[in-house]
């Protein structure tokens, strides 16, 4: 496959009216398609073979003629010093692949290897109090000390403090933008963005260079912040705002939500207390409260303690159940990773995993990880 042509075609797909990443991925699953540029050589009847592709979308794709705009985007990408990574590239953020609508293509600056680090999103209000800032600093330091990457949105307040603290302690940090990668917002955080890149972190955006930081872009940015992370730590938030949106995305994406509690009557912390009260987030007091849920450090070590003859091999299981156990044998896997491996959506896979639990073949660990007995 010619990756440059593939990337160019993915940018074009983003410009097709009513397409969206979900429909584009379904088109890519058509038999014989291994590069996106092949889609533009097909006809309307071919497009309609893909699930969810109606006549209007097929017509829009067949009539696409904005290649000049695509090439202008590629020129801006090169001038800005950014690079491209597609959803099927090796170093695309692993967990992000499994959300409902992962971006087809991302623009980035920095050390690409940081995208493969296990990470926790640290989010909160743009106008925090002293307690919130102190907690953001405290937790970002704890996270990087455990080898975790700090993911956030480069906004004022909690986001910026989390990025800064991660860098101060030699850790990895990723900033996801709600604008083009050449249009750092807020402008005051340009030095911070430069420091992230210079110290082995990453700036990331799903928006082409030149895109302004319009309000409509930020909910999409938030889904990436949560989607690429093992969990989201809400440090300080009111009942409305971007942090609460990120927390809701996390829950929809089968991610863990962790919450810093706040004193009663403190408006900037009411969102945190709301998440705790409604069972939507786990109150955290120490770093182990996070580590025991995401299973990042313990999964491989605990897997080596399994007996030579796993319990599941002595049970009467169906062929599909045996396949799941074989995939899990010797390692713990997140439900999203397992879903990708067997080609089943999580809502269909979870009942099967429950059946295996009841049969005593597998055990569910914290953070929606599964392993065989």
C-alpha positions in Angstrom: 0.0 0.0 0.0 1.2 3.5 -0.8 0.7 5.3 2.6 0.9 8.8 1.1 -1.9 8.1 -1.4 -3.9 6.3 1.4 -3.5 9.4 3.7 -4.5 11.7 0.9 -7.6 9.8 0.2 -8.6 9.7 3.9 -8.3 13.5 4.1 -10.6 13.5 1.0 -13.1 11.2 2.7 -13.3 13.7 5.6 -14.4 16.4 3.1 -17.2 14.3 1.6 -20.6 15.7 2.9 -22.4 13.4 5.3 -19.6 10.8 5.3 -18.2 10.8 8.8 -15.5 8.4 10.1 -18.0 5.6 10.8 -19.3 5.4 7.3 -15.8 5.8 5.8 -14.6 2.8 7.9 -17.6 0.7 6.6 -16.6 1.5 3.1 -13.0 0.5 3.8 -14.4 -2.9 4.8 -15.6 -3.7 1.3 -14.0 -6.7 -0.2 -10.8 -5.9 -2.1 -10.3 -2.5 -0.5 -6.9 -2.1 1.3 -6.2 1.6 0.5 -8.7 4.5 0.7 -7.7 5.8 -2.7 -9.4 2.8 -4.3 -12.7 4.0 -3.1 -12.6 6.9 -5.5 -12.3 4.5 -8.4 -15.6 2.8 -7.6 -19.2 3.6 -8.5 -22.5 4.2 -6.7 -23.6 0.6 -6.8 -20.3 -0.5 -5.2 -20.6 2.1 -2.4 -24.1 0.9 -1.5 -22.8 -2.6 -0.8 -21.5 -1.2 2.5 -23.8 -1.1 5.5 -25.2 2.3 6.2 -24.2 3.9 2.9 -27.4 5.3 1.3 -27.9 6.9 -2.1 -27.1 10.5 -1.0 -23.7 9.5 0.6 -22.9 7.4 -2.4 -23.7 10.3 -4.8 -21.6 12.7 -2.7 -18.7 10.4 -2.8 -19.0 9.7 -6.6 -19.1 13.4 -7.3 -16.2 14.4 -5.0 -13.9 16.8 -6.9 -12.1 18.8 -4.2 -8.7 17.3 -4.7 -7.1 20.8 -5.0 -8.3 21.5 -1.4 -6.9 18.1 -0.3 -3.5 19.0 -1.7 -3.6 22.4 -0.1 -4.2 20.7 3.2 -1.2 18.5 2.5 0.9 21.6 1.7 -0.1 23.2 4.9 0.7 20.1 6.8 4.2 20.0 5.5 4.8 23.7 6.1 3.5 23.4 9.7 6.0 20.7 10.4 3.2 18.2 11.3 2.9 14.6 10.2 -0.1 12.3 9.5 -1.1 9.0 11.1 -4.1 7.0 9.9 -6.4 4.8 11.9 -4.8 1.7 10.4 -1.2 2.8 11.0 1.0 0.9 13.5 1.4 3.7 16.0 -2.2 5.0 16.0 -3.3 5.2 19.7 -4.3 1.6 20.5 -7.4 2.3 22.6 -8.7 5.0 20.3 -9.2 2.5 17.5 -12.0 0.9 19.6 -14.3 3.9 20.2 -17.5 4.3 18.1 -16.1 6.9 15.8 -12.3 7.1 15.8 -10.8 9.7 13.6 -9.7 8.4 10.2 -6.6 10.5 10.3 -4.7 12.6 12.8 -2.2 15.4 12.5 0.6 15.2 15.1 3.9 16.8 16.2 6.3 15.2 18.6 7.5 11.7 19.5 5.1 9.2 17.9 6.0 6.5 20.4 4.2 8.5 23.2 0.9 7.5 21.5 1.5 3.9 22.5 2.0 4.7 26.2 -0.8 3.7 28.7 -2.3 7.0 29.7 -4.8 8.7 32.0 -6.7 11.8 30.9 -6.5 14.6 33.5 -9.3 17.2 33.0 -11.0 20.0 34.7 -12.2 23.6 34.7 -10.4 26.4 32.9 -10.8 28.6 36.0 -9.8 26.4 38.9 -9.3 27.4 42.5 -6.1 26.8 44.5 -7.3 23.3 45.6 -8.0 22.2 42.1 -4.6 23.4 40.9 -2.9 21.6 43.8 -4.7 18.4 43.1 -3.9 18.5 39.3 -0.2 18.9 40.2 -0.3 16.2 42.8 -2.0 13.6 40.6 -0.1 14.4 37.4 3.1 13.8 39.3 1.8 10.5 40.8 0.8 9.3 37.3 4.1 10.0 35.6 6.0 8.4 38.5 4.1 5.2 37.7 5.1 5.4 34.1 1.7 6.6 32.8 1.2 9.3 30.2 -0.9 12.4 31.1 -3.4 13.2 28.4 -5.4 16.4 28.3 -6.6 19.3 26.1 -4.0 22.1 26.5 -6.7 24.4 27.9 -6.2 27.0 30.6 -6.4 25.8 34.2 -6.4 22.1 35.0 -5.3 20.9 31.6 -2.3 23.2 31.5 -1.3 22.4 35.0 -1.4 18.7 34.3 0.8 19.0 31.2 3.3 21.3 32.9 3.6 18.9 35.9 4.1 15.9 33.8 6.9 17.7 32.0 8.5 19.0 35.2 8.8 15.4 36.4 10.2 13.9 33.2 7.0 12.2 32.1 5.1 11.8 28.9 2.2 14.0 28.0 -0.2 14.3 25.1 -2.2 17.4 24.2 -5.3 17.0 22.0 -6.3 20.2 20.2 -9.7 21.5 19.1 -8.1 23.4 16.3 -5.6 22.8 13.5 -2.1 21.8 14.8 -0.7 25.1 13.5 -3.3 27.1 15.4 -2.5 26.6 19.1 -5.3 27.7 21.4 -5.2 29.4 23.7 -2.3 31.5 22.4 -0.9 31.8 25.8 -0.1 28.1 25.9 2.1 28.2 22.8 5.3 27.9 24.9 3.7 24.9 26.7 2.9 23.3 23.4 6.4 23.7 22.2 7.8 22.3 25.4 5.6 19.2 25.0 7.0 18.5 21.6 10.6 19.2 22.6 10.4 16.8 25.6 9.1 13.7 23.9 5.3 14.4 24.1 2.8 14.8 21.3 0.4 17.5 20.0 -2.5 15.8 18.3 -5.5 17.0 16.3 -8.1 15.5 14.0 -8.6 18.9 12.3 -6.6 20.0 9.2 -4.0 22.8 9.6 -5.7 26.2 9.5 -8.8 25.1 11.4 -9.9 27.7 13.9 -10.7 26.8 17.5 -14.5 27.0 17.1 -16.7 25.8 20.0 -18.2 23.0 17.9 -14.8 21.3 17.7 -14.2 20.8 21.4 -16.7 18.0 22.1 -15.0 15.9 19.4 -11.6 16.8 20.9 -12.9 15.5 24.2 -13.9 12.1 22.8 -10.3 11.7 21.6 -8.9 12.6 25.0 -11.0 10.0 26.8 -10.9 7.4 23.9 -7.1 7.2 23.9 -6.9 6.9 27.7 -7.4 4.0 30.1 -9.3 6.3 32.3 -10.3 9.9 32.9 -9.5 11.8 36.1 -11.9 14.7 36.7 -10.0 17.1 39.0 -12.3 20.0 39.3 -15.5 20.7 37.4 -18.9 22.3 37.7 -22.0 20.4 36.6 -21.7 21.6 33.1 -18.7 22.0 30.8 -16.1 20.2 28.8 -14.9 18.0 31.7 -18.3 16.6 32.3 -18.6 15.9 28.5 -15.3 14.1 28.6 -16.5 12.0 31.6 -19.7 11.0 29.7 -17.6 10.1 26.6 -15.4 7.9 28.9 -18.4 6.0 30.2 -19.8 5.4 26.7 -16.3 4.2 25.7 -16.0 1.7 28.5 -13.3 3.8 30.2 -12.9 4.3 33.9 -13.9 7.6 35.4 -12.0 8.8 38.5 -13.0 11.8 40.6 -11.4 14.2 43.1 -14.0 15.0 45.8 -14.7 18.6 46.8 -16.2 20.4 49.8 -19.9 20.9 49.7 -21.2 24.2 48.4 -18.2 24.8 46.2 -19.6 25.5 42.7 -16.5 24.7 40.8 -16.5 21.2 42.3 -20.1 20.3 42.1 -19.7 18.3 38.9 -17.1 16.1 40.7 -19.4 15.4 43.6 -22.3 14.8 41.2 -20.3 12.1 39.4 -19.5 10.4 42.7 -23.1 10.6 44.1 -24.5 9.0 41.0 -22.0 6.2 40.7 -20.6 7.5 37.5 -17.1 8.0 38.9 -14.8 6.5 41.5 -13.6 8.7 44.4 -9.8 8.5 44.5 -7.6 9.2 47.4 -4.3 7.5 46.5 -2.7 6.4 43.2 -3.5 2.7 43.9 -7.2 3.7 43.6 -6.4 4.3 39.9 -3.9 1.5 39.3 -6.1 -1.2 40.6 -8.8 -0.3 38.1 -6.8 0.0 34.9 -4.7 -3.1 35.4 -1.9 -1.7 33.2 1.0 -2.6 35.4 -0.3 -5.8 36.9 -1.9 -7.6 34.0 1.3 -9.1 32.5 2.8 -10.0 35.9 -0.3 -11.7 37.2 -0.8 -13.6 34.0 2.5 -15.4 34.6 1.1 -16.9 37.8 -1.4 -19.1 36.0 -1.2 -22.8 36.5 0.3 -24.9 33.7 -3.1 -26.4 32.9 -5.7 -23.6 32.8 -9.1 -24.4 34.3 -11.0 -23.5 31.1 -9.4 -26.4 29.2 -11.1 -28.9 31.5 -14.6 -27.3 30.9 -17.2 -28.1 28.2 -17.2 -25.0 26.1 -18.5 -24.2 22.6 -16.1 -23.5 19.8 -16.7 -19.7 20.1 -16.1 -19.9 23.9 -12.9 -21.9 23.3 -11.7 -19.3 20.8 -12.2 -16.5 23.4 -10.3 -18.4 26.0 -7.5 -19.1 23.6 -7.1 -15.4 23.0 -7.0 -14.7 26.7 -4.8 -17.6 27.6 -1.6 -16.2 29.2 -2.6 -12.6 29.2 -5.3 -10.2 30.4 -7.2 -8.2 27.7 -9.4 -5.2 27.8 -12.9 -5.7 26.5 -12.2 -3.4 23.6 -9.0 -5.3 22.6 -10.9 -8.5 22.8 -13.8 -7.1 20.7 -11.3 -6.1 18.0 -9.7 -9.5 18.0 -12.9 -11.5 17.5 -14.7 -8.9 15.3 -17.7 -8.6 17.7 -19.1 -5.3 19.1 -18.7 -5.0 22.9 -22.5 -5.1 23.5 -22.6 -8.6 21.9 -19.3 -9.8 23.4 -20.1 -8.9 27.0 -22.9 -11.4 27.4 -20.6 -14.1 26.1 -17.9 -13.1 28.6 -20.6 -13.2 31.4 -21.4 -16.8 30.4 -17.8 -17.7 30.6 -17.5 -16.1 34.0 -20.5 -18.2 35.2 -18.9 -21.4 33.9 -15.7 -20.5 35.8 -13.6 -20.2 32.6 -12.6 -16.5 32.9 -12.5 -13.8 35.5 -13.2 -10.1 35.0 -10.6 -7.9 36.6 -11.0 -4.2 37.4 -11.2 -1.9 34.5 -13.1 -4.3 32.2 -10.1 -6.6 31.7 -10.6 -10.3 31.4 -8.3 -13.3 31.8 -8.7 -17.1 31.9 -8.6 -19.2 35.0 
